[in-house]
Amino acid sequence: MGVNEERGGEPKSVVFSLILFMDTPIILTPQQAAKHRNIRIWIAAVVGVAALAGAVFVHELDVNPSVSVPMPTLPSPNAYDDYVRAAALLKDKKEVDAPGNRGTPRTALLPPEVSERVLRDNTPALAALRQGVKHAYLNPPARSFNTANTSLGPDRVLARLLALQADVQASHGEWGASAQTSLDGLKMGSDIPRGGGVIHRLVGVAIDAISREALGRAVDHLSLAETTAVLERLRAIDADPQTTAQTFREEKWSTQASLMELFGRPSWRTTFLGENAGGDAGPSLSMRMSFLLTSKRRMMADYTDDMDTTISDMEAHRPTSPLPPAHSDPMADILTPVFIGLPAMCDNDRTQNAFLGIALALHAYQLQHHAYPETLSALAPDLLPRLPDDPFAPGSPLRYQKNAGTYTLYSVGPDGVDDGGKAIDDPTAPSAKTRRSVMQGAKGDVVMGVNF
């Protein structure tokens, strides 16, 4: 029977679709055929758009972001080179780095003849270090994850060498020389963070703490002229410190440049995850999937935004906080330093230096007037150009109480509450060494000679 033959008295015009179902041809009306054609066209269009979107998405995953990272001009000569040379000249490192309790003179850790020999052996190292103390300092910019901070460990050993020399000088009654040697250490501690990131700041804080101990022991033994000279040099050292916000800005620039280098490597996602996520068990499946589906530009933008927010908080003296729980960028989770305690650590470092300056000025005042002043305002401007603010309460002064023949000097501490000089003392701390440490969230005041 032909396709145009009449069946049952009515003409039927049909087309045969070659779509088979159970090997039986399906006969469609022209309207049905047109509808099926439209469906196939829509399906093809959707598949094409999906394929195009998938190709664009895959392409976008690997488009490199555009960032501008400054490259500083290093001073010449640079104290950094002098400190590196001093570290290379170090001798007797085991003796120099002998462990001891906080507040214990370095000379108490070694027999006198050993201390003297160690200092003689390290004469070249000390000479190189003191060349650095005279020069401007700036860390070479770290612009790769592979940049090694190999000098930072020896820098701490150099600080202990200076502390040993200061304690040996003190044992000989050379208190002025001892104080100046300790100031060399404080200058070094102020230098190390410049142009560096978080690790440099932590090392600088550690060097300051080492150097302040020996200087603190010398204060009450200094003459008026020696005290005045120490005060003048301490003010110069503290005149232009690298702020915590600057430290985080350097950290941001270093990581941005390092990411750009990383993004240029094949299989960088797998390599980075293997080295930085999941510990011994490795990254979880969800982290792998999230990492694989997050673009380079998204990763860079999220990291930059997180760091900029932290820097802004620090500049405004607002508390910093970890990433919000809803944060989903795995790169930012790994790279954004959760150093919530770093601002408190840096504020405490500045507080301890301020304590030292005021203690020197109070000693000079006591030498002049045979008594301590009723208020700190008596120290300015003759002994101090201005009274330092409390680093934990910008715009407010450090607190001072005159006692019988002595005094109490304190800061309100991380909680910002004036507890009348009641020192931070956490009996739940893991050790006796840490119960009086100044950390983020600690309750109580930071009291000179008690907290550290």
Secondary structure, DSSP 8 states (H G I E B T S, - for coil): --TT-EETTEE---EEEEEEETTEEEEE-HHHHHHHHHHHHHHHHHHHHHHHHHHHHHHHHT-------------SS-HHHHHHHHHHT---HHHHT----TT--GGGTS-HHHHHHHHHHTHHHHHHHHHHHHS--------STT---TTHHHHHHHHHHHHHHHHHHHHTT-HHHHHHHHHHHHHHHHHTTTT--HHHHHHHHHHHHHHHHHHHHHGGG--HHHHHHHHHHHHHHHSS---HHHHHHHHHHHHHHHHHHHHTSTTHHHHHHHHHSSGGG---HHHHHHHHTS-HHHHHHHHHHHHHHHHHHHHTT-------TT---HHHHHHS---TTHHHHHHHHHHHHHHHHHHHHHHHHHHHHSS--SSGGGGTTTT-SS--EETTEEEEE-EEEE-SSSEEEEE-TTTT---TT-B---TTSSSTTTTT---TT--SBEETTT--
